[in-house]
Amino acid sequence: MKNMLLFLFALLFTLPLVAQDDENGDALRHHNIRALQQGQAVESRYDLRQIAAGDAVEGDFINEIRFTRDGNEVWVVNRGTDNISVLDWETRTILRNIPVGESPVDIDFSEEYAVVACSGSNEAYIIDLMDYSVAAKVPVGQAPVKVHVSQSGALAIVGCLEDNVGELIDLNSLTKLRTINDFQVRLTKFSFITSNPRGNVYYSNFRITNDDNYVVNSLGTEPGNILTFYDLNTGMVSSVVSGVRDCGQIEMSGDGKIIVAVKTDNPGVVSQVDVATQSLIQEVFLTDVRLNSTYSPPAVNFDGSKVMNPSNPGNNALVDFDLGTWQLIENGNTPDWVGRTADANLFISGDFYLSVIDPDNGNVISTLSGISIQNGHVGNGNRIAASDPLRHEAIHYYDFSNPSNLLVREGQSTTGSELEADATYAVKFTDDGQTLLAINSLSGTLSVIDVEEETLSAIIPLGNSAETFQVDATSDGRYALVAKRLEDQVAIVDLNTAQVVANVNSGGSKPDQVFVLPGDEFAYVLNAGAGDNIGVIRLDGANSSLMSTFTTGNMGISWTNFGIRSDLKFTPDEQFALLANPFDDQVQVIDLSQHQVISSIPMEGFPLQIAVSPDRGAGQYAAVTLKNDDRLGILLGVNGQWSLLGTYPTVDNPVRVSYDPGSHAFFVISTQEQMAERFDIEELRLDGLLTFSDDILAFEFAEGARNFTLVRSTDLEERPHGLAVVDSLTGEFFALPSLPIHHLDVSEDGALVAIAQPIIDEVSLIKDDPLTGLQQVQIGLGQQLYQVFPNPATGEELQFQLREGASPLDEIDFQLYDGSGRLVYNRSLFAGTRFAIPRTGGWATGQYYFVIKAEQRVRQSGRVLLR
């Protein structure tokens, strides 16, 4: 994994760095940084190993959800696993997973066929609805991302992002009729989440008129993206509707006579276009109302007189074209997705609140809450299928055959793979460096890694915790603590027995960070929900308990780099802590002996990250990133009294800051500008700038002023993601196997570095160990030796079959944990090529975790659903 070309850092300093303390060592360290930036090879002292932090099952990356026209089946497009999951509405089970081309993103139906746009393989897959066979593969232009089938079912158009073409397909002959040039499609919405690397994309759309003679595109060939009609018989532009610009999303009325276009932003503009004359009828401007982009076109009623779109203020804006007016509908929160019934007489608004809305008067007929929804679809028979796939790739089912009684149907369907990814999010070494802890945010598990043996020791389930972001440990390495955000608890994990021994009340809502205080007697859990506070936990292993709480300022999160949260830093004298309150524009000082805030220091500009220096005679200094103001705040602490010395203009969008003990300076980094800027504490001024070729995710120091620079490549064809390690003697760059997250951990002496790799569920471990020498070792992804079947399991036992090409194990220890992390089964047995585990003890239905150990190490782990 080494890359000695070192061309990642191609640009030079734009300002010189100044050596402060060690005139030889520090200057030489700067020379090595300069050598890295200039592409010169430097001596190698490090080695890279890969350790699997979780199981090998990855996410599917749901992109679209669609009912067939009869409403009996739900088809789910899995962009990541290149397949379509077909779900039965009545039984809520997977009927078939259909392999298609690379990166499918959109789907639409006729009565006979499904048409799938596969953006990675430049194909349209046409699937027969009767037997799920692939009836045809039609080559199309570059990056097909949107598809629409005409009402008659005779034609389909596939929009291609890179070629700016529309491919017209005859669904009677299953052949391409023609290519429509200058047919634009653009990305209109991208969504991501801070707990894992999943993302969703949605594109501008188009509609085929009911007579199959024209296609109406929300974008056009002229500047300003003018709504355009294309003649399908010739492929040429028929007309442009010059009054409709920058709409992005359009929808046709239920009767096919009206096109409605929505211009998002503030003020929002909703346009009504006559299909027969291909002309603008009227526009409604929503003054001081922002219309939001969604994972759907707007909801339009049957005759095109009413249209609904998410808005702010208000949750939805309902426009009445007959009156030329609009009204705001409050129904819980602004939705990500809106829809309409098959007869176009009712509207649906979907997010945490799911509502049925009467378009005639804007009344909310019925509503449900409690399940997050990002996108969905309304099927014939007043059926809804919806999902929040960034958090959990499962389909939820709703029935409103009685519109005043919206019901959620019992059960849900996990699409594609039955199991979820782990999304390894953050890592933490124990103080002795013997154990590495990796928190898996999506699966809600904690991976325990033996650093010396470089093996996975255990995977510990934490309960129904799909949002776990951070882990800390007691100084003796005995206990780990994890904040469980969705359960308002902190899990206490005994690392000797690899089990959760206590779940402690966090003292508030939405805890997402926990910190063990110096001395191991207490821990602080940061509750960032309504009414922010810190819960004080008295640590006593399995007897740990919540002792008290104290109120803090408004903590928060920046969405940068998978989420950067309000920082809490202990001062080197271990007497105080500094807490960033970005939404209150202040930093608070906490007395660790009293467990209370003793002062608040105003600091405008969204204070987020903190670095603290030791006391070198003049007091302790702290640097605070003021992210929104592009400034660095400097605090001075003397005998517990902290004050603001000043704020200093720095790199744009400063996201992280670190302390360099070698030169007694702070470094602040900008991912946006690809820069690291040095702040001289003695002179109280910014005096040096490092400019890199790629995005800097982290810039950290350890003892001896060893520097670790984690970068995200902006050109993977030329340069990999990687970590540069530089000290006074050497420097080296390590290529990383996938996109890293900014959460890395460095041991105090700088001999160990761990980097979370959420996309591949791995941890990159870099070791400087003179006893073992410099060897490069690759440890595979979980070694999935045995396949468990059936999964979900419905019979009397779990069957495990050796996978083809794998070597069988002899004596194993088999452990099974329930969803709360409780060990429910533990046996030693002979594995061989096949073995079975009886379902004993009345195990309830749900998700379970199994671990197979041999020769004192984990050989396989995974999950199974019991039904």
VENSUL-V984096 format. One record per residue. N is the residue number from 1. PSI is psi in radians with two decimals (999 if undefined). NEAR is the number of other ideal C-beta (glycine too) atoms within 8 Angstrom. D_FIRST is the distance of its C-alpha to the first C-alpha in Angstrom with 2 decimals. Layout:
n/psi/near/d_first
N/PSI/NEAR/D_FIRST
N/PSI/NEAR/D_FIRST
This chain:
n/psi/near/d_first
1/-0.03/9/0.00
2/2.62/11/3.80
3/1.77/11/6.52
4/0.02/8/9.77
5/-0.65/6/12.05
6/0.61/15/12.56
7/0.04/8/14.95
8/-0.66/16/14.49
9/1.43/13/17.38
10/-0.41/8/19.82
11/2.70/7/23.06
12/2.97/7/25.07
13/2.46/11/27.00
14/-0.33/5/30.15
15/2.62/7/31.85
16/2.63/5/31.39
17/2.57/11/30.20
18/2.18/8/32.71
19/2.39/10/32.01
20/-0.89/10/34.29
21/-1.20/8/34.32
22/1.80/10/32.52
23/-0.41/7/33.48
24/-1.00/7/31.04
25/-0.79/11/28.06
26/-0.69/15/28.08
27/-0.68/10/28.67
28/-0.65/10/25.84
29/-0.76/14/23.48
30/-0.61/10/24.71
31/-0.71/8/24.25
32/-0.64/15/20.53
33/-0.77/13/20.30
34/-0.69/10/22.34
35/-0.69/11/20.15
36/-0.75/16/17.09
37/-0.53/13/19.37
38/0.02/9/20.72
39/0.28/9/17.44
40/2.45/7/17.91
41/2.44/5/15.30
42/2.88/11/15.80
43/2.49/7/15.41
44/2.29/9/12.36
45/0.04/8/13.41
46/2.84/11/10.74
47/2.63/10/8.17
48/2.30/11/6.46
49/2.66/13/8.37
50/2.27/12/9.66
51/2.22/13/13.45
52/2.23/15/15.89
53/-0.33/14/18.50
54/-2.82/15/21.05
55/3.06/13/22.11
56/-0.02/9/20.67
57/2.20/9/23.54
58/3.01/9/22.86
59/2.88/12/25.48
60/-0.39/15/27.57
61/1.24/11/28.00
62/2.30/15/31.77
63/-0.68/11/33.04
64/2.68/10/36.74
65/2.22/14/39.50
66/2.38/11/42.62
67/2.56/14/45.80
68/2.88/13/47.37
69/-0.50/8/50.74
70/-0.12/6/52.72
71/0.14/11/50.72
72/-0.34/7/50.08
73/2.59/12/46.34
74/2.19/15/43.39
75/2.28/15/40.47
76/2.23/15/37.13
77/2.05/15/34.45
78/1.72/16/30.93
79/-0.59/12/28.59
80/-0.51/9/25.35
81/0.16/10/26.39
82/0.82/13/28.42
83/2.99/12/31.68
84/2.21/15/35.07
85/2.19/14/36.50
86/2.10/14/40.28
87/2.43/16/42.12
88/2.23/11/45.77
89/-0.77/14/47.78
90/-0.81/5/50.27
91/-0.24/5/48.04
92/0.74/12/44.91
93/2.79/7/42.77
94/2.10/10/40.22
95/-0.62/8/42.11
96/2.50/7/39.27
97/2.03/9/35.65
98/2.01/10/35.80
99/2.39/5/32.69
100/-2.84/12/32.82
101/-3.03/13/30.73
102/2.37/8/27.53
103/1.09/10/27.74
104/2.45/19/31.46
105/-0.37/15/32.91
106/2.76/13/36.70
107/2.58/14/39.57
108/2.90/10/43.36
109/2.58/13/46.18
110/-2.98/11/49.40
111/-0.46/6/51.69
112/-0.50/8/50.08
113/2.73/13/46.49
114/2.41/12/43.35
115/2.16/18/41.51
116/2.21/16/37.80
117/2.04/16/35.90
118/1.74/17/32.34
119/-0.47/13/30.57
120/-0.44/8/27.37
121/0.04/8/29.26
122/0.87/13/32.30
123/2.70/11/34.77
124/2.02/16/37.63
125/2.28/13/37.92
126/2.06/16/41.54
127/2.30/15/42.06
128/2.16/11/45.45
129/-0.32/11/46.53
130/-0.80/5/48.73
131/0.12/4/46.21
132/0.36/10/42.80
133/2.71/6/42.18
134/1.89/10/40.47
135/-0.50/8/43.55
136/2.67/8/41.83
137/1.98/9/38.66
138/2.05/13/39.71
139/2.37/6/37.44
140/-3.00/13/37.61
141/-3.01/11/36.23
142/2.24/8/32.82
143/1.11/10/31.63
144/2.18/19/34.69
145/-0.16/13/34.80
146/2.47/14/38.46
147/2.49/15/41.17
148/2.32/12/44.87
149/2.39/13/47.46
150/2.80/11/51.10
151/-0.61/6/53.73
152/-0.35/7/55.34
153/0.10/10/52.13
154/-0.44/9/52.70
155/2.65/14/50.03
156/2.54/14/46.48
157/2.31/14/44.66
158/2.12/15/40.89
159/2.30/17/39.73
160/2.15/18/36.68
161/-0.80/14/34.80
162/-0.63/7/33.39
163/-0.23/8/36.35
164/0.88/10/39.04
165/2.71/13/40.94
166/2.23/14/42.72
167/2.05/15/42.88
168/2.13/15/46.25
169/2.30/16/46.24
170/2.01/11/49.44
171/-0.01/14/49.10
172/-0.76/5/52.16
173/-0.14/4/50.75
174/0.74/10/47.04
175/2.81/8/46.49
176/2.22/11/45.56
177/-0.82/7/48.76
178/2.91/6/47.51
179/2.24/10/44.97
180/2.03/14/46.12
181/2.86/7/44.79
182/0.77/8/44.23
183/1.75/13/43.58
184/2.55/11/41.24
185/2.46/13/39.05
186/2.75/9/37.10
187/2.18/8/35.00
188/-0.35/9/37.52
189/2.32/10/35.73
190/2.28/8/32.22
191/2.48/10/31.92
192/3.02/10/29.16
193/2.67/9/29.22
194/-0.24/8/27.75
195/-0.19/13/26.90
196/2.96/13/24.35
197/0.21/10/22.67
198/2.64/11/25.46
199/2.81/10/27.61
200/2.56/15/30.73
201/2.60/10/32.10
202/2.51/11/35.68
203/2.83/14/37.28
204/2.77/14/40.71
205/3.12/10/43.14
206/2.85/16/46.13
207/2.42/11/49.12
208/2.28/15/51.26
209/2.76/12/54.96
210/-0.35/9/57.10
211/0.06/5/58.93
212/0.35/10/55.66
213/-0.38/7/56.68
214/2.72/13/54.28
215/2.34/15/50.88
216/2.11/17/50.71
217/2.38/14/47.44
218/-0.35/13/46.78
219/2.82/11/45.36
220/-2.99/12/47.13
221/-0.22/7/46.99
222/2.79/7/48.62
223/2.45/3/47.36
224/-0.01/7/47.51
225/1.13/12/46.30
226/2.41/11/49.82
227/2.27/18/50.59
228/2.40/13/51.21
229/2.29/13/53.10
230/2.41/15/52.09
231/2.04/11/54.54
232/-0.33/13/52.93
233/-0.45/5/55.46
234/-0.34/5/54.42
235/0.08/11/51.04
236/2.83/6/52.56
237/2.24/11/53.02
238/-0.80/8/56.28
239/2.80/8/56.50
240/2.50/11/54.70
241/1.61/14/55.79
242/-0.36/6/55.65
243/-0.14/7/56.29
244/1.90/12/53.15
245/2.64/9/50.04
246/0.77/6/46.47
247/-0.72/13/47.06
248/-0.96/13/43.78
249/2.34/16/45.23
250/2.83/15/48.47
251/2.64/12/50.39
252/2.54/14/53.50
253/2.83/15/56.53
254/-0.55/13/57.44
255/-0.04/8/60.23
256/0.14/9/58.06
257/-0.28/9/60.40
258/2.44/14/58.43
259/2.31/14/54.95
260/2.27/16/53.79
261/2.48/13/51.12
262/2.19/17/49.54
263/2.01/13/48.32
264/3.11/11/46.19
265/-2.97/7/46.14
266/2.13/7/49.24
267/2.59/10/51.89
268/2.58/16/51.12
269/2.27/11/53.00
270/2.19/17/53.99
271/2.51/16/55.56
272/2.14/13/57.84
273/2.36/16/58.02
274/2.19/11/60.62
275/-0.72/14/59.17
276/-0.76/5/62.47
277/-0.13/5/63.03
278/0.85/11/59.38
279/2.75/8/60.39
280/2.24/12/59.79
281/-0.96/8/62.31
282/2.86/8/61.40
283/2.57/10/58.75
284/2.14/11/58.57
285/2.24/7/56.98
286/1.59/14/55.81
287/2.28/5/56.54
288/0.42/5/54.23
289/2.22/15/52.32
290/2.13/10/48.64
291/2.20/16/47.87
292/2.57/10/44.32
293/2.65/8/41.94
294/3.10/13/41.30
295/0.69/10/39.65
296/2.78/10/42.94
297/3.01/9/45.75
298/2.81/13/48.83
299/2.18/15/51.35
300/2.40/15/54.50
301/-3.00/15/57.71
302/-0.79/9/59.79
303/0.08/9/61.85
304/0.25/17/59.30
305/-0.31/7/61.42
306/2.47/12/58.97
307/2.47/15/55.26
308/2.41/15/52.99
309/2.54/17/49.67
310/2.54/14/47.74
311/2.90/16/48.89
312/2.07/8/48.86
313/3.08/5/51.32
314/2.85/11/52.40
315/-0.56/14/50.11
316/2.59/16/51.43
317/2.22/16/53.72
318/2.08/14/56.37
319/2.34/13/58.03
320/1.85/11/61.52
321/-0.53/13/62.19
322/-0.67/5/65.84
323/-0.23/5/66.51
324/0.49/7/63.88
325/3.03/7/62.72
326/2.76/11/59.73
327/2.71/8/59.24
328/2.42/12/56.42
329/2.12/14/55.72
330/2.02/6/54.48
331/0.47/12/52.93
332/-1.08/10/50.35
333/2.91/8/47.42
334/2.18/10/46.15
335/2.77/14/44.66
336/-0.31/11/41.46
337/2.42/14/43.33
338/2.77/16/46.95
339/-3.11/13/48.71
340/2.78/13/52.14
341/2.91/10/54.00
342/-0.56/8/54.64
343/0.03/7/58.16
344/0.48/10/56.82
345/-0.20/9/59.36
346/2.61/14/57.06
347/2.67/13/53.95
348/2.40/16/50.95
349/2.15/16/48.85
350/2.21/15/45.65
351/-2.41/14/43.46
352/-0.56/9/44.03
353/2.20/13/47.64
354/2.15/15/48.52
355/2.55/15/51.93
356/2.20/14/54.48
357/2.40/17/56.36
358/2.00/10/59.66
359/-0.30/12/59.32
360/-0.57/4/63.08
361/-0.08/4/63.27
362/0.15/8/59.77
363/2.42/6/60.60
364/1.94/9/57.85
365/-0.75/11/59.30
366/2.75/11/56.93
367/2.70/11/53.62
368/2.72/12/51.02
369/2.85/8/48.35
370/-0.32/4/45.57
371/2.13/11/42.91
372/2.38/7/40.52
373/2.25/16/40.57
374/-0.84/13/38.45
375/2.84/16/39.66
376/-2.91/13/42.10
377/2.62/12/44.90
378/2.24/12/48.63
379/2.92/13/50.02
380/2.42/8/53.51
381/0.29/7/55.63
382/0.96/10/54.36
383/2.54/13/51.08
384/2.36/16/47.86
385/2.27/16/44.28
386/2.82/16/41.84
387/2.77/16/38.43
388/1.30/10/36.18
389/-0.30/13/32.92
390/-0.45/11/30.58
391/-0.66/10/31.77
392/2.13/8/32.77
393/1.21/11/32.72
394/2.58/9/36.28
395/2.26/15/39.46
396/2.57/12/42.61
397/2.40/14/46.03
398/2.60/14/49.17
399/2.21/10/52.73
400/0.80/13/55.38
401/-0.54/5/58.00
402/1.79/5/60.26
403/-0.47/10/58.94
404/0.02/6/60.41
405/1.32/7/58.49
406/2.20/14/54.75
407/2.47/8/53.20
408/2.28/9/49.69
409/2.46/9/49.52
410/2.41/3/48.37
411/2.75/6/44.93
412/2.85/8/41.81
413/2.13/13/39.48
414/2.21/12/35.72
415/2.86/13/34.49
416/-2.09/13/32.01
417/2.45/10/30.12
418/-0.30/6/32.48
419/2.73/10/29.81
420/2.83/12/28.00
421/2.98/11/24.40
422/-0.70/13/23.42
423/1.23/15/21.84
424/2.07/18/20.12
425/-0.67/16/21.58
426/2.71/14/21.54
427/2.71/15/20.41
428/2.19/12/22.43
429/2.52/13/22.28
430/2.81/12/25.61
431/-0.57/9/27.14
432/-0.08/6/26.57
433/0.13/10/22.80
434/-0.40/8/23.24
435/2.42/14/22.87
436/2.24/16/20.70
437/2.32/15/22.64
438/2.18/16/21.31
439/2.29/16/24.00
440/1.83/17/23.97
441/-0.53/16/26.31
442/-0.71/13/27.29
443/-0.18/12/27.95
444/0.82/14/29.39
445/2.81/12/27.64
446/2.12/16/26.12
447/2.35/17/23.18
448/2.13/15/23.40
449/2.27/16/20.41
450/1.95/12/21.00
451/-0.72/13/18.62
452/-0.80/5/19.54
453/-0.27/6/19.35
454/0.81/11/16.34
455/2.74/10/18.48
456/2.04/15/20.35
457/-0.66/10/23.89
458/2.67/9/25.75
459/2.09/14/26.03
460/2.00/14/29.21
461/2.45/13/31.15
462/0.11/14/32.90
463/-2.82/14/35.58
464/1.12/8/36.07
465/1.50/13/33.70
466/-0.13/12/31.73
467/1.51/11/31.24
468/2.23/17/29.64
469/-0.33/15/27.59
470/2.67/15/27.31
471/2.54/14/27.68
472/2.91/10/29.06
473/2.68/15/30.04
474/2.73/10/32.85
475/-0.44/7/32.21
476/-0.01/6/32.84
477/0.26/11/30.09
478/-0.70/8/32.81
479/2.49/11/33.02
480/2.59/12/30.83
481/2.33/16/32.51
482/2.23/15/31.65
483/2.23/16/33.83
484/1.73/17/34.79
485/-0.68/11/35.77
486/-0.18/8/37.71
487/0.00/9/39.67
488/0.76/12/40.62
489/2.87/12/39.44
490/2.17/16/37.06
491/2.29/15/35.64
492/2.04/16/35.86
493/2.17/15/33.41
494/1.94/13/34.09
495/-0.25/13/30.72
496/-0.68/5/32.58
497/-0.12/6/33.94
498/0.82/10/31.30
499/2.64/9/34.14
500/2.07/15/35.61
501/-0.22/9/38.74
502/2.57/10/40.18
503/1.97/10/40.08
504/2.39/11/41.72
505/2.33/7/43.42
506/-0.27/15/41.56
507/0.08/12/44.89
508/-2.68/15/44.26
509/2.62/9/42.53
510/0.94/10/38.96
511/2.28/19/37.16
512/-0.06/11/33.51
513/2.58/13/32.60
514/2.45/16/33.70
515/2.25/11/33.57
516/2.22/12/34.73
517/2.70/11/37.13
518/2.34/6/37.15
519/-0.22/6/39.10
520/0.21/9/37.98
521/-0.52/6/41.49
522/2.85/12/40.84
523/2.56/13/38.27
524/2.29/13/38.56
525/2.20/16/37.76
526/1.93/17/37.70
527/1.92/16/39.80
528/0.38/13/39.21
529/-2.72/10/41.69
530/2.33/5/45.31
531/1.16/7/46.82
532/2.43/14/43.71
533/3.05/11/43.92
534/2.23/15/42.15
535/2.33/16/42.84
536/2.00/14/43.22
537/2.22/16/42.23
538/2.11/10/43.66
539/2.18/13/41.07
540/0.88/7/42.44
541/-2.24/11/40.01
542/-0.28/8/41.64
543/0.23/6/44.64
544/2.58/11/42.85
545/2.78/8/44.91
546/2.15/12/45.38
547/-0.77/7/47.64
548/3.08/8/48.23
549/2.76/11/46.99
550/2.55/10/47.43
551/2.48/7/47.36
552/3.14/13/44.83
553/-3.05/11/44.46
554/1.81/9/42.73
555/2.93/14/39.02
556/-2.77/10/36.75
557/2.51/9/33.48
558/2.49/11/31.94
559/0.01/6/30.21
560/2.40/8/27.47
561/0.94/9/23.80
562/0.29/11/24.74
563/2.07/11/27.54
564/2.10/11/28.24
565/2.86/13/31.09
566/2.28/14/33.89
567/2.55/10/32.70
568/2.12/13/34.37
569/2.31/10/33.84
570/2.47/12/35.69
571/2.65/12/37.18
572/-0.46/9/36.20
573/-0.03/7/39.74
574/0.45/8/39.13
575/-0.42/8/42.47
576/2.93/13/41.58
577/2.59/11/39.10
578/2.28/17/38.62
579/2.23/16/38.29
580/2.31/14/37.62
581/1.40/18/40.10
582/-0.61/14/38.95
583/-0.09/9/41.70
584/0.04/7/44.35
585/0.96/11/43.03
586/2.80/11/43.17
587/2.29/16/41.40
588/2.53/13/43.11
589/2.21/16/43.50
590/2.25/13/43.65
591/1.99/12/45.47
592/-0.35/12/43.54
593/-0.50/5/46.73
594/-0.25/6/48.82
595/0.96/11/46.19
596/2.74/7/47.51
597/2.22/12/46.93
598/-0.29/8/48.99
599/2.74/8/48.40
600/2.25/10/46.94
601/2.00/12/45.92
602/2.35/7/46.21
603/1.70/13/43.22
604/2.61/6/43.40
605/0.34/13/40.40
606/1.18/11/38.47
607/2.26/16/37.18
608/-0.98/14/33.92
609/2.62/11/31.45
610/2.48/15/32.57
611/2.50/11/31.45
612/2.41/12/33.89
613/2.76/13/34.42
614/2.89/6/36.19
615/2.03/9/39.84
616/0.47/6/40.25
617/-0.49/3/44.00
618/0.06/5/44.55
619/3.14/7/43.26
620/2.44/13/40.07
621/2.59/12/38.53
622/2.40/16/36.70
623/2.40/15/34.96
624/2.21/16/35.14
625/2.23/15/33.59
626/1.49/17/36.44
627/-0.75/14/34.42
628/-0.33/6/37.29
629/0.02/9/38.97
630/0.87/12/35.99
631/2.85/11/37.09
632/2.12/16/36.10
633/2.43/16/38.71
634/2.18/16/39.30
635/2.61/15/41.19
636/2.27/12/42.89
637/2.17/14/43.73
638/2.04/7/46.45
639/0.69/4/47.81
640/-0.07/10/46.55
641/2.01/7/48.13
642/2.47/12/45.61
643/2.75/7/46.46
644/2.08/10/44.90
645/-0.59/7/44.81
646/3.00/7/43.85
647/2.59/11/41.40
648/2.31/11/39.59
649/2.38/5/38.35
650/-2.86/12/34.62
651/2.68/14/31.82
652/2.46/7/32.51
653/1.03/11/31.54
654/2.14/16/30.35
655/-0.56/14/28.33
656/2.70/12/26.98
657/2.53/15/28.14
658/2.81/10/27.02
659/2.30/12/28.77
660/1.87/13/27.65
661/-0.37/8/29.47
662/-0.64/14/28.93
663/0.15/11/31.10
664/1.01/11/32.96
665/2.79/11/31.95
666/2.58/15/30.72
667/2.26/14/27.99
668/2.43/15/28.43
669/2.69/15/25.95
670/2.02/16/26.61
671/-0.66/13/24.18
672/-0.77/7/26.89
673/-0.10/8/27.31
674/0.83/12/23.72
675/2.67/12/25.32
676/2.23/14/25.54
677/2.41/14/29.06
678/2.37/15/30.32
679/2.07/16/33.61
680/2.02/12/35.52
681/-0.68/11/37.31
682/-0.72/6/39.88
683/-0.17/6/40.93
684/0.96/8/40.38
685/2.68/7/38.88
686/2.23/11/35.74
687/0.15/10/34.91
688/2.55/11/31.41
689/2.24/11/29.11
690/2.26/12/25.42
691/2.25/9/24.59
692/2.86/14/21.14
693/-0.28/9/20.17
694/3.05/12/18.84
695/2.26/9/20.04
696/2.09/15/19.78
697/-0.56/11/19.59
698/2.61/11/19.92
699/1.64/12/20.82
700/2.79/10/21.36
701/2.71/12/22.58
702/-3.03/12/23.04
703/2.55/8/25.30
704/0.19/9/25.39
705/0.47/16/24.61
706/2.29/11/20.85
707/2.45/14/19.59
708/2.06/16/16.85
709/1.98/12/16.59
710/2.20/15/15.09
711/2.60/14/15.32
712/2.10/11/15.88
713/2.47/13/15.57
714/-0.03/8/18.98
715/1.51/7/17.93
716/-0.40/7/14.96
717/-0.44/3/16.01
718/-0.64/6/15.53
719/2.43/11/13.00
720/2.91/9/10.45
721/2.66/11/11.20
722/3.09/14/9.81
723/2.19/16/11.10
724/2.33/16/12.73
725/2.13/15/14.16
726/2.35/13/17.26
727/-2.86/13/20.24
728/-0.25/12/23.18
729/-0.66/7/21.44
730/2.97/11/17.82
731/2.49/13/15.39
732/2.70/15/11.67
733/2.36/15/9.59
734/2.13/15/6.43
735/2.41/10/5.72
736/2.60/13/7.12
737/-0.26/9/8.02
738/3.12/9/11.63
739/2.09/9/14.32
740/2.82/15/14.54
741/2.81/14/18.01
742/-0.17/11/19.46
743/1.61/10/20.25
744/2.84/15/17.96
745/2.44/11/19.46
746/2.27/10/19.41
747/2.77/11/21.36
748/-0.63/7/24.42
749/-0.02/7/23.32
750/0.19/14/19.89
751/-0.24/8/18.19
752/2.39/14/16.67
753/2.38/13/15.10
754/2.43/14/14.84
755/2.22/14/14.23
756/2.37/15/16.09
757/1.47/16/14.77
758/-0.42/14/18.23
759/-0.63/7/17.62
760/0.14/8/15.71
761/0.85/18/17.39
762/2.87/13/14.45
763/2.27/17/13.71
764/2.18/15/10.54
765/2.19/15/11.59
766/2.21/15/10.97
767/2.42/11/13.44
768/1.60/9/15.31
769/1.84/7/17.51
770/-0.33/5/19.44
771/-0.67/4/20.97
772/-0.16/6/18.05
773/-3.11/6/16.26
774/1.70/7/12.62
775/2.52/6/11.00
776/2.11/9/7.77
777/2.28/7/9.43
778/2.14/6/9.20
779/2.09/9/12.52
780/2.97/6/13.98
781/1.49/9/15.95
782/-0.17/13/19.17
783/1.29/9/19.98
784/1.43/11/23.00
785/-0.72/12/25.08
786/2.45/13/28.47
787/2.26/8/29.94
788/2.36/11/32.66
789/2.71/6/35.68
790/2.78/7/37.65
791/1.79/9/35.73
792/2.62/9/37.78
793/2.24/12/39.80
794/-0.16/5/43.54
795/-2.78/6/44.85
796/-0.11/4/45.74
797/2.83/8/42.41
798/2.22/10/38.66
799/2.37/9/37.45
800/2.15/12/34.04
801/2.32/9/33.16
802/2.33/12/30.29
803/2.65/9/27.98
804/2.27/4/28.00
805/-0.16/3/25.67
806/2.68/9/25.05
807/2.30/4/26.44
808/2.70/9/29.34
809/2.69/11/29.70
810/-1.80/8/32.88
811/2.23/8/34.01
812/2.78/13/32.44
813/2.11/9/33.32
814/2.19/14/33.71
815/2.45/10/34.09
816/2.25/13/35.21
817/2.51/13/35.41
818/-3.12/12/37.50
819/-0.37/9/36.57
820/-0.04/8/37.74
821/0.12/12/35.46
822/2.29/7/38.38
823/2.08/8/37.82
824/-0.22/9/40.29
825/2.32/10/39.46
826/1.91/7/38.05
827/2.60/7/38.65
828/2.35/6/37.47
829/2.97/8/37.78
830/2.19/7/36.80
831/-1.05/13/34.29
832/-2.49/9/34.18
833/-0.28/5/33.73
834/2.42/8/35.73
835/2.87/9/37.18
836/2.56/8/39.12
837/2.06/11/39.62
838/2.52/6/43.14
839/1.61/10/43.71
840/2.95/6/45.84
841/0.23/5/47.14
842/0.72/4/47.90
843/2.30/9/44.42
844/2.81/6/44.79
845/2.67/4/43.15
846/-2.96/8/39.89
847/2.34/8/36.18
848/2.76/14/35.07
849/2.30/12/31.85
850/2.62/14/31.27
851/2.27/13/29.12
852/2.08/15/28.90
853/2.51/12/28.29
854/2.37/11/28.29
855/0.75/4/28.12
856/0.34/3/27.99
857/2.76/11/24.84
858/2.16/12/24.28
859/-0.43/10/23.60
860/2.58/11/24.41
861/2.75/12/25.76
862/-2.98/13/27.26
863/2.64/12/30.36
864/2.50/12/33.63
865/2.20/13/36.63
866/2.29/12/40.03
867/999/6/43.07
